[in-house]
Amino acid sequence: MGMWSLGLGAVGAAIAGIMLANTDYLLNKPAPATLEYLENADLKTIDDDEKIFKARSLWEKSGAVIMAVRRPG
């Protein structure tokens, strides 16, 4: 009886591990970015003369909206 329960426990642990590895049950849900947060983001140019400006100035002048996402890690 001990070997059956040990084997059943190992199979159950394997199934639980596969389920948790392939689902997002334990992950935090990301918060949507608000307009206030996006318009206050600092943007940098990639030219030789690096300029820093607020994202709000892009859509005030030309209506452009640019989003760059950096993955953590």
PDB file of N, CA, C and O in Angstrom:
ATOM      1  N   MET A   1       0.815  -1.193   0.000  1.00  0.00           N
ATOM      2  CA  MET A   1       0.000   0.000   0.000  1.00  0.00           C
ATOM      3  C   MET A   1       0.859   1.258   0.000  1.00  0.00           C
ATOM      4  O   MET A   1       0.461   2.273  -0.571  1.00  0.00           O
ATOM      5  N   GLY A   2       2.031   1.209   0.629  1.00  0.00           N
ATOM      6  CA  GLY A   2       2.906   2.374   0.719  1.00  0.00           C
ATOM      7  C   GLY A   2       3.459   2.786  -0.630  1.00  0.00           C
ATOM      8  O   GLY A   2       3.588   3.979  -0.906  1.00  0.00           O
ATOM      9  N   MET A   3       3.790   1.815  -1.480  1.00  0.00           N
ATOM     10  CA  MET A   3       4.321   2.127  -2.808  1.00  0.00           C
ATOM     11  C   MET A   3       3.240   2.757  -3.693  1.00  0.00           C
ATOM     12  O   MET A   3       3.529   3.652  -4.487  1.00  0.00           O
ATOM     13  N   TRP A   4       1.994   2.289  -3.553  1.00  0.00           N
ATOM     14  CA  TRP A   4       0.903   2.855  -4.354  1.00  0.00           C
ATOM     15  C   TRP A   4       0.657   4.306  -3.980  1.00  0.00           C
ATOM     16  O   TRP A   4       0.477   5.151  -4.857  1.00  0.00           O
ATOM     17  N   SER A   5       0.646   4.601  -2.697  1.00  0.00           N
ATOM     18  CA  SER A   5       0.403   5.986  -2.279  1.00  0.00           C
ATOM     19  C   SER A   5       1.588   6.877  -2.648  1.00  0.00           C
ATOM     20  O   SER A   5       1.395   8.045  -2.985  1.00  0.00           O
ATOM     21  N   LEU A   6       2.800   6.349  -2.591  1.00  0.00           N
ATOM     22  CA  LEU A   6       3.975   7.118  -2.998  1.00  0.00           C
ATOM     23  C   LEU A   6       3.929   7.407  -4.499  1.00  0.00           C
ATOM     24  O   LEU A   6       4.215   8.522  -4.936  1.00  0.00           O
ATOM     25  N   GLY A   7       3.568   6.391  -5.279  1.00  0.00           N
ATOM     26  CA  GLY A   7       3.457   6.576  -6.728  1.00  0.00           C
ATOM     27  C   GLY A   7       2.336   7.527  -7.096  1.00  0.00           C
ATOM     28  O   GLY A   7       2.493   8.359  -7.989  1.00  0.00           O
ATOM     29  N   LEU A   8       1.205   7.412  -6.414  1.00  0.00           N
ATOM     30  CA  LEU A   8       0.080   8.298  -6.665  1.00  0.00           C
ATOM     31  C   LEU A   8       0.419   9.735  -6.280  1.00  0.00           C
ATOM     32  O   LEU A   8       0.013  10.677  -6.961  1.00  0.00           O
ATOM     33  N   GLY A   9       1.155   9.899  -5.201  1.00  0.00           N
ATOM     34  CA  GLY A   9       1.589  11.242  -4.789  1.00  0.00           C
ATOM     35  C   GLY A   9       2.549  11.846  -5.807  1.00  0.00           C
ATOM     36  O   GLY A   9       2.477  13.042  -6.092  1.00  0.00           O
ATOM     37  N   ALA A  10       3.452  11.028  -6.358  1.00  0.00           N
ATOM     38  CA  ALA A  10       4.396  11.521  -7.356  1.00  0.00           C
ATOM     39  C   ALA A  10       3.672  11.924  -8.636  1.00  0.00           C
ATOM     40  O   ALA A  10       4.003  12.943  -9.243  1.00  0.00           O
ATOM     41  N   VAL A  11       2.688  11.131  -9.048  1.00  0.00           N
ATOM     42  CA  VAL A  11       1.918  11.467 -10.246  1.00  0.00           C
ATOM     43  C   VAL A  11       1.115  12.747 -10.007  1.00  0.00           C
ATOM     44  O   VAL A  11       1.050  13.614 -10.878  1.00  0.00           O
ATOM     45  N   GLY A  12       0.510  12.861  -8.838  1.00  0.00           N
ATOM     46  CA  GLY A  12      -0.245  14.070  -8.507  1.00  0.00           C
ATOM     47  C   GLY A  12       0.639  15.304  -8.468  1.00  0.00           C
ATOM     48  O   GLY A  12       0.240  16.368  -8.943  1.00  0.00           O
ATOM     49  N   ALA A  13       1.843  15.173  -7.903  1.00  0.00           N
ATOM     50  CA  ALA A  13       2.773  16.298  -7.858  1.00  0.00           C
ATOM     51  C   ALA A  13       3.223  16.684  -9.262  1.00  0.00           C
ATOM     52  O   ALA A  13       3.364  17.869  -9.564  1.00  0.00           O
ATOM     53  N   ALA A  14       3.450  15.691 -10.123  1.00  0.00           N
ATOM     54  CA  ALA A  14       3.857  15.971 -11.499  1.00  0.00           C
ATOM     55  C   ALA A  14       2.751  16.700 -12.256  1.00  0.00           C
ATOM     56  O   ALA A  14       3.019  17.657 -12.982  1.00  0.00           O
ATOM     57  N   ILE A  15       1.516  16.252 -12.089  1.00  0.00           N
ATOM     58  CA  ILE A  15       0.386  16.907 -12.755  1.00  0.00           C
ATOM     59  C   ILE A  15       0.209  18.329 -12.231  1.00  0.00           C
ATOM     60  O   ILE A  15      -0.019  19.255 -13.009  1.00  0.00           O
ATOM     61  N   ALA A  16       0.314  18.503 -10.919  1.00  0.00           N
ATOM     62  CA  ALA A  16       0.182  19.845 -10.345  1.00  0.00           C
ATOM     63  C   ALA A  16       1.310  20.751 -10.827  1.00  0.00           C
ATOM     64  O   ALA A  16       1.077  21.927 -11.109  1.00  0.00           O
ATOM     65  N   GLY A  17       2.522  20.224 -10.924  1.00  0.00           N
ATOM     66  CA  GLY A  17       3.648  21.020 -11.414  1.00  0.00           C
ATOM     67  C   GLY A  17       3.463  21.444 -12.857  1.00  0.00           C
ATOM     68  O   GLY A  17       3.753  22.586 -13.213  1.00  0.00           O
ATOM     69  N   ILE A  18       2.983  20.537 -13.686  1.00  0.00           N
ATOM     70  CA  ILE A  18       2.743  20.874 -15.093  1.00  0.00           C
ATOM     71  C   ILE A  18       1.635  21.914 -15.211  1.00  0.00           C
ATOM     72  O   ILE A  18       1.742  22.849 -16.004  1.00  0.00           O
ATOM     73  N   MET A  19       0.576  21.757 -14.426  1.00  0.00           N
ATOM     74  CA  MET A  19      -0.527  22.725 -14.476  1.00  0.00           C
ATOM     75  C   MET A  19      -0.064  24.117 -14.032  1.00  0.00           C
ATOM     76  O   MET A  19      -0.406  25.110 -14.675  1.00  0.00           O
ATOM     77  N   LEU A  20       0.703  24.203 -12.951  1.00  0.00           N
ATOM     78  CA  LEU A  20       1.143  25.503 -12.458  1.00  0.00           C
ATOM     79  C   LEU A  20       2.186  26.140 -13.366  1.00  0.00           C
ATOM     80  O   LEU A  20       2.248  27.365 -13.467  1.00  0.00           O
ATOM     81  N   ALA A  21       3.004  25.327 -14.027  1.00  0.00           N
ATOM     82  CA  ALA A  21       4.028  25.869 -14.917  1.00  0.00           C
ATOM     83  C   ALA A  21       3.420  26.434 -16.195  1.00  0.00           C
ATOM     84  O   ALA A  21       4.002  27.333 -16.801  1.00  0.00           O
ATOM     85  N   ASN A  22       2.278  25.936 -16.612  1.00  0.00           N
ATOM     86  CA  ASN A  22       1.701  26.344 -17.889  1.00  0.00           C
ATOM     87  C   ASN A  22       0.462  27.229 -17.756  1.00  0.00           C
ATOM     88  O   ASN A  22      -0.193  27.515 -18.758  1.00  0.00           O
ATOM     89  N   THR A  23       0.139  27.655 -16.576  1.00  0.00           N
ATOM     90  CA  THR A  23      -0.996  28.552 -16.381  1.00  0.00           C
ATOM     91  C   THR A  23      -0.533  29.765 -15.603  1.00  0.00           C
ATOM     92  O   THR A  23       0.594  29.788 -15.108  1.00  0.00           O
ATOM     93  N   ASP A  24      -1.373  30.763 -15.488  1.00  0.00           N
ATOM     94  CA  ASP A  24      -1.011  31.981 -14.765  1.00  0.00           C
ATOM     95  C   ASP A  24      -1.844  32.164 -13.493  1.00  0.00           C
ATOM     96  O   ASP A  24      -2.203  33.288 -13.143  1.00  0.00           O
ATOM     97  N   TYR A  25      -2.145  31.082 -12.816  1.00  0.00           N
ATOM     98  CA  TYR A  25      -2.937  31.170 -11.591  1.00  0.00           C
ATOM     99  C   TYR A  25      -2.245  31.979 -10.502  1.00  0.00           C
ATOM    100  O   TYR A  25      -2.904  32.691  -9.745  1.00  0.00           O
ATOM    101  N   LEU A  26      -0.923  31.876 -10.418  1.00  0.00           N
ATOM    102  CA  LEU A  26      -0.200  32.513  -9.326  1.00  0.00           C
ATOM    103  C   LEU A  26       0.429  33.847  -9.713  1.00  0.00           C
ATOM    104  O   LEU A  26       1.081  34.473  -8.878  1.00  0.00           O
ATOM    105  N   LEU A  27       0.253  34.300 -10.955  1.00  0.00           N
ATOM    106  CA  LEU A  27       0.842  35.551 -11.396  1.00  0.00           C
ATOM    107  C   LEU A  27      -0.074  36.722 -11.061  1.00  0.00           C
ATOM    108  O   LEU A  27      -1.298  36.596 -11.068  1.00  0.00           O
ATOM    109  N   ASN A  28       0.539  37.852 -10.771  1.00  0.00           N
ATOM    110  CA  ASN A  28      -0.231  39.070 -10.540  1.00  0.00           C
ATOM    111  C   ASN A  28      -0.738  39.592 -11.873  1.00  0.00           C
ATOM    112  O   ASN A  28      -0.043  39.503 -12.885  1.00  0.00           O
ATOM    113  N   LYS A  29      -1.923  40.126 -11.875  1.00  0.00           N
ATOM    114  CA  LYS A  29      -2.475  40.723 -13.076  1.00  0.00           C
ATOM    115  C   LYS A  29      -1.867  42.113 -13.257  1.00  0.00           C
ATOM    116  O   LYS A  29      -1.824  42.884 -12.298  1.00  0.00           O
ATOM    117  N   PRO A  30      -1.399  42.455 -14.454  1.00  0.00           N
ATOM    118  CA  PRO A  30      -0.806  43.778 -14.657  1.00  0.00           C
ATOM    119  C   PRO A  30      -1.871  44.871 -14.626  1.00  0.00           C
ATOM    120  O   PRO A  30      -2.994  44.682 -15.093  1.00  0.00           O
ATOM    121  N   ALA A  31      -1.497  45.993 -14.077  1.00  0.00           N
ATOM    122  CA  ALA A  31      -2.414  47.127 -14.029  1.00  0.00           C
ATOM    123  C   ALA A  31      -2.332  47.878 -15.350  1.00  0.00           C
ATOM    124  O   ALA A  31      -1.237  48.060 -15.883  1.00  0.00           O
ATOM    125  N   PRO A  32      -3.456  48.315 -15.888  1.00  0.00           N
ATOM    126  CA  PRO A  32      -3.408  49.088 -17.132  1.00  0.00           C
ATOM    127  C   PRO A  32      -2.767  50.456 -16.887  1.00  0.00           C
ATOM    128  O   PRO A  32      -2.982  51.078 -15.846  1.00  0.00           O
ATOM    129  N   ALA A  33      -1.986  50.906 -17.851  1.00  0.00           N
ATOM    130  CA  ALA A  33      -1.322  52.201 -17.726  1.00  0.00           C
ATOM    131  C   ALA A  33      -2.336  53.315 -17.946  1.00  0.00           C
ATOM    132  O   ALA A  33      -3.122  53.272 -18.893  1.00  0.00           O
ATOM    133  N   THR A  34      -2.315  54.289 -17.086  1.00  0.00           N
ATOM    134  CA  THR A  34      -3.222  55.418 -17.218  1.00  0.00           C
ATOM    135  C   THR A  34      -2.606  56.468 -18.143  1.00  0.00           C
ATOM    136  O   THR A  34      -1.399  56.464 -18.385  1.00  0.00           O
ATOM    137  N   LEU A  35      -3.432  57.348 -18.646  1.00  0.00           N
ATOM    138  CA  LEU A  35      -2.953  58.408 -19.523  1.00  0.00           C
ATOM    139  C   LEU A  35      -1.988  59.328 -18.785  1.00  0.00           C
ATOM    140  O   LEU A  35      -1.005  59.787 -19.368  1.00  0.00           O
ATOM    141  N   GLU A  36      -2.252  59.600 -17.525  1.00  0.00           N
ATOM    142  CA  GLU A  36      -1.369  60.469 -16.739  1.00  0.00           C
ATOM    143  C   GLU A  36       0.021  59.850 -16.607  1.00  0.00           C
ATOM    144  O   GLU A  36       1.027  60.553 -16.691  1.00  0.00           O
ATOM    145  N   TYR A  37       0.073  58.547 -16.403  1.00  0.00           N
ATOM    146  CA  TYR A  37       1.368  57.866 -16.279  1.00  0.00           C
ATOM    147  C   TYR A  37       2.126  57.909 -17.600  1.00  0.00           C
ATOM    148  O   TYR A  37       3.327  58.180 -17.620  1.00  0.00           O
ATOM    149  N   LEU A  38       1.428  57.643 -18.708  1.00  0.00           N
ATOM    150  CA  LEU A  38       2.085  57.620 -20.013  1.00  0.00           C
ATOM    151  C   LEU A  38       2.557  59.003 -20.450  1.00  0.00           C
ATOM    152  O   LEU A  38       3.633  59.133 -21.034  1.00  0.00           O
ATOM    153  N   GLU A  39       1.767  60.030 -20.175  1.00  0.00           N
ATOM    154  CA  GLU A  39       2.168  61.358 -20.629  1.00  0.00           C
ATOM    155  C   GLU A  39       3.320  61.922 -19.823  1.00  0.00           C
ATOM    156  O   GLU A  39       3.991  62.843 -20.288  1.00  0.00           O
ATOM    157  N   ASN A  40       3.571  61.406 -18.638  1.00  0.00           N
ATOM    158  CA  ASN A  40       4.696  61.866 -17.830  1.00  0.00           C
ATOM    159  C   ASN A  40       5.951  61.027 -18.014  1.00  0.00           C
ATOM    160  O   ASN A  40       6.943  61.242 -17.319  1.00  0.00           O
ATOM    161  N   ALA A  41       5.922  60.083 -18.934  1.00  0.00           N
ATOM    162  CA  ALA A  41       7.093  59.241 -19.185  1.00  0.00           C
ATOM    163  C   ALA A  41       8.183  60.060 -19.862  1.00  0.00           C
ATOM    164  O   ALA A  41       7.905  60.871 -20.745  1.00  0.00           O
ATOM    165  N   ASP A  42       9.423  59.840 -19.440  1.00  0.00           N
ATOM    166  CA  ASP A  42      10.558  60.507 -20.066  1.00  0.00           C
ATOM    167  C   ASP A  42      10.995  59.717 -21.289  1.00  0.00           C
ATOM    168  O   ASP A  42      11.190  58.503 -21.217  1.00  0.00           O
ATOM    169  N   LEU A  43      11.148  60.410 -22.413  1.00  0.00           N
ATOM    170  CA  LEU A  43      11.621  59.792 -23.640  1.00  0.00           C
ATOM    171  C   LEU A  43      12.991  60.364 -23.970  1.00  0.00           C
ATOM    172  O   LEU A  43      13.255  61.544 -23.741  1.00  0.00           O
ATOM    173  N   LYS A  44      13.862  59.511 -24.511  1.00  0.00           N
ATOM    174  CA  LYS A  44      15.212  59.937 -24.874  1.00  0.00           C
ATOM    175  C   LYS A  44      15.427  59.689 -26.351  1.00  0.00           C
ATOM    176  O   LYS A  44      14.994  58.671 -26.892  1.00  0.00           O
ATOM    177  N   THR A  45      16.089  60.611 -26.991  1.00  0.00           N
ATOM    178  CA  THR A  45      16.439  60.415 -28.394  1.00  0.00           C
ATOM    179  C   THR A  45      17.645  59.491 -28.474  1.00  0.00           C
ATOM    180  O   THR A  45      18.402  59.359 -27.512  1.00  0.00           O
ATOM    181  N   ILE A  46      17.819  58.855 -29.624  1.00  0.00           N
ATOM    182  CA  ILE A  46      18.946  57.924 -29.781  1.00  0.00           C
ATOM    183  C   ILE A  46      20.014  58.500 -30.698  1.00  0.00           C
ATOM    184  O   ILE A  46      20.878  57.768 -31.182  1.00  0.00           O
ATOM    185  N   ASP A  47      19.962  59.808 -30.940  1.00  0.00           N
ATOM    186  CA  ASP A  47      20.973  60.482 -31.740  1.00  0.00           C
ATOM    187  C   ASP A  47      22.230  60.696 -30.907  1.00  0.00           C
ATOM    188  O   ASP A  47      22.302  60.304 -29.743  1.00  0.00           O
ATOM    189  N   ASP A  48      23.223  61.333 -31.538  1.00  0.00           N
ATOM    190  CA  ASP A  48      24.448  61.672 -30.817  1.00  0.00           C
ATOM    191  C   ASP A  48      24.185  62.712 -29.737  1.00  0.00           C
ATOM    192  O   ASP A  48      24.741  62.638 -28.641  1.00  0.00           O
ATOM    193  N   ASP A  49      23.330  63.686 -30.059  1.00  0.00           N
ATOM    194  CA  ASP A  49      22.952  64.676 -29.055  1.00  0.00           C
ATOM    195  C   ASP A  49      21.680  64.205 -28.357  1.00  0.00           C
ATOM    196  O   ASP A  49      20.569  64.401 -28.851  1.00  0.00           O
ATOM    197  N   GLU A  50      21.869  63.585 -27.208  1.00  0.00           N
ATOM    198  CA  GLU A  50      20.744  62.968 -26.495  1.00  0.00           C
ATOM    199  C   GLU A  50      19.871  64.029 -25.851  1.00  0.00           C
ATOM    200  O   GLU A  50      20.348  64.842 -25.059  1.00  0.00           O
ATOM    201  N   LYS A  51      18.584  64.018 -26.194  1.00  0.00           N
ATOM    202  CA  LYS A  51      17.608  64.937 -25.614  1.00  0.00           C
ATOM    203  C   LYS A  51      16.585  64.126 -24.822  1.00  0.00           C
ATOM    204  O   LYS A  51      16.223  63.014 -25.205  1.00  0.00           O
ATOM    205  N   ILE A  52      16.137  64.691 -23.733  1.00  0.00           N
ATOM    206  CA  ILE A  52      15.116  64.048 -22.907  1.00  0.00           C
ATOM    207  C   ILE A  52      13.892  64.969 -22.885  1.00  0.00           C
ATOM    208  O   ILE A  52      14.019  66.164 -22.619  1.00  0.00           O
ATOM    209  N   PHE A  53      12.715  64.415 -23.164  1.00  0.00           N
ATOM    210  CA  PHE A  53      11.489  65.189 -23.149  1.00  0.00           C
ATOM    211  C   PHE A  53      10.346  64.309 -22.678  1.00  0.00           C
ATOM    212  O   PHE A  53      10.474  63.086 -22.619  1.00  0.00           O
ATOM    213  N   LYS A  54       9.244  64.931 -22.349  1.00  0.00           N
ATOM    214  CA  LYS A  54       8.062  64.207 -21.874  1.00  0.00           C
ATOM    215  C   LYS A  54       7.264  63.685 -23.069  1.00  0.00           C
ATOM    216  O   LYS A  54       7.237  64.317 -24.125  1.00  0.00           O
ATOM    217  N   ALA A  55       6.620  62.540 -22.902  1.00  0.00           N
ATOM    218  CA  ALA A  55       5.837  61.933 -23.975  1.00  0.00           C
ATOM    219  C   ALA A  55       4.653  62.804 -24.355  1.00  0.00           C
ATOM    220  O   ALA A  55       4.200  62.765 -25.499  1.00  0.00           O
ATOM    221  N   ARG A  56       4.150  63.581 -23.421  1.00  0.00           N
ATOM    222  CA  ARG A  56       3.018  64.470 -23.665  1.00  0.00           C
ATOM    223  C   ARG A  56       3.303  65.422 -24.825  1.00  0.00           C
ATOM    224  O   ARG A  56       2.391  65.771 -25.574  1.00  0.00           O
ATOM    225  N   SER A  57       4.560  65.845 -24.981  1.00  0.00           N
ATOM    226  CA  SER A  57       4.897  66.800 -26.034  1.00  0.00           C
ATOM    227  C   SER A  57       4.766  66.181 -27.425  1.00  0.00           C
ATOM    228  O   SER A  57       4.583  66.915 -28.397  1.00  0.00           O
ATOM    229  N   LEU A  58       4.854  64.868 -27.552  1.00  0.00           N
ATOM    230  CA  LEU A  58       4.705  64.228 -28.855  1.00  0.00           C
ATOM    231  C   LEU A  58       3.290  64.383 -29.391  1.00  0.00           C
ATOM    232  O   LEU A  58       3.104  64.804 -30.533  1.00  0.00           O
ATOM    233  N   TRP A  59       2.292  64.050 -28.582  1.00  0.00           N
ATOM    234  CA  TRP A  59       0.939  64.098 -29.114  1.00  0.00           C
ATOM    235  C   TRP A  59       0.322  65.495 -29.025  1.00  0.00           C
ATOM    236  O   TRP A  59      -0.722  65.739 -29.629  1.00  0.00           O
ATOM    237  N   GLU A  60       0.941  66.409 -28.289  1.00  0.00           N
ATOM    238  CA  GLU A  60       0.476  67.796 -28.331  1.00  0.00           C
ATOM    239  C   GLU A  60       0.834  68.440 -29.667  1.00  0.00           C
ATOM    240  O   GLU A  60       0.058  69.228 -30.208  1.00  0.00           O
ATOM    241  N   LYS A  61       2.020  68.104 -30.204  1.00  0.00           N
ATOM    242  CA  LYS A  61       2.487  68.716 -31.448  1.00  0.00           C
ATOM    243  C   LYS A  61       1.964  67.990 -32.687  1.00  0.00           C
ATOM    244  O   LYS A  61       1.497  68.631 -33.628  1.00  0.00           O
ATOM    245  N   SER A  62       2.040  66.660 -32.693  1.00  0.00           N
ATOM    246  CA  SER A  62       1.749  65.938 -33.933  1.00  0.00           C
ATOM    247  C   SER A  62       0.675  64.858 -33.792  1.00  0.00           C
ATOM    248  O   SER A  62       0.280  64.267 -34.797  1.00  0.00           O
ATOM    249  N   GLY A  63       0.206  64.590 -32.616  1.00  0.00           N
ATOM    250  CA  GLY A  63      -0.789  63.538 -32.434  1.00  0.00           C
ATOM    251  C   GLY A  63      -0.191  62.144 -32.421  1.00  0.00           C
ATOM    252  O   GLY A  63      -0.928  61.158 -32.448  1.00  0.00           O
ATOM    253  N   ALA A  64       1.117  62.044 -32.382  1.00  0.00           N
ATOM    254  CA  ALA A  64       1.793  60.742 -32.409  1.00  0.00           C
ATOM    255  C   ALA A  64       1.717  60.073 -31.045  1.00  0.00           C
ATOM    256  O   ALA A  64       1.806  60.731 -30.008  1.00  0.00           O
ATOM    257  N   VAL A  65       1.554  58.780 -31.063  1.00  0.00           N
ATOM    258  CA  VAL A  65       1.583  57.987 -29.833  1.00  0.00           C
ATOM    259  C   VAL A  65       2.566  56.854 -30.050  1.00  0.00           C
ATOM    260  O   VAL A  65       2.411  56.063 -30.980  1.00  0.00           O
ATOM    261  N   ILE A  66       3.563  56.773 -29.209  1.00  0.00           N
ATOM    262  CA  ILE A  66       4.602  55.753 -29.323  1.00  0.00           C
ATOM    263  C   ILE A  66       4.675  55.015 -27.997  1.00  0.00           C
ATOM    264  O   ILE A  66       4.656  55.627 -26.928  1.00  0.00           O
ATOM    265  N   MET A  67       4.760  53.684 -28.079  1.00  0.00           N
ATOM    266  CA  MET A  67       4.862  52.889 -26.860  1.00  0.00           C
ATOM    267  C   MET A  67       6.015  51.920 -27.009  1.00  0.00           C
ATOM    268  O   MET A  67       6.056  51.142 -27.962  1.00  0.00           O
ATOM    269  N   ALA A  68       6.940  51.959 -26.090  1.00  0.00           N
ATOM    270  CA  ALA A  68       8.054  51.011 -26.072  1.00  0.00           C
ATOM    271  C   ALA A  68       7.934  50.202 -24.787  1.00  0.00           C
ATOM    272  O   ALA A  68       7.753  50.768 -23.709  1.00  0.00           O
ATOM    273  N   VAL A  69       8.033  48.900 -24.897  1.00  0.00           N
ATOM    274  CA  VAL A  69       7.870  48.028 -23.743  1.00  0.00           C
ATOM    275  C   VAL A  69       9.189  47.305 -23.493  1.00  0.00           C
ATOM    276  O   VAL A  69       9.788  46.747 -24.412  1.00  0.00           O
ATOM    277  N   ARG A  70       9.621  47.321 -22.275  1.00  0.00           N
ATOM    278  CA  ARG A  70      10.833  46.609 -21.897  1.00  0.00           C
ATOM    279  C   ARG A  70      10.438  45.458 -20.987  1.00  0.00           C
ATOM    280  O   ARG A  70       9.781  45.643 -19.963  1.00  0.00           O
ATOM    281  N   ARG A  71      10.851  44.286 -21.382  1.00  0.00           N
ATOM    282  CA  ARG A  71      10.580  43.115 -20.537  1.00  0.00           C
ATOM    283  C   ARG A  71      11.518  43.110 -19.353  1.00  0.00           C
ATOM    284  O   ARG A  71      12.706  43.392 -19.510  1.00  0.00           O
ATOM    285  N   PRO A  72      11.022  42.801 -18.183  1.00  0.00           N
ATOM    286  CA  PRO A  72      11.918  42.732 -17.017  1.00  0.00           C
ATOM    287  C   PRO A  72      12.870  41.545 -17.132  1.00  0.00           C
ATOM    288  O   PRO A  72      12.524  40.497 -17.676  1.00  0.00           O
ATOM    289  N   GLY A  73      14.058  41.736 -16.613  1.00  0.00           N
ATOM    290  CA  GLY A  73      15.020  40.634 -16.570  1.00  0.00           C
ATOM    291  C   GLY A  73      16.054  40.615 -17.584  1.00  0.00           C
ATOM    292  O   GLY A  73      16.890  39.711 -17.596  1.00  0.00           O
TER     293      GLY A  73
END
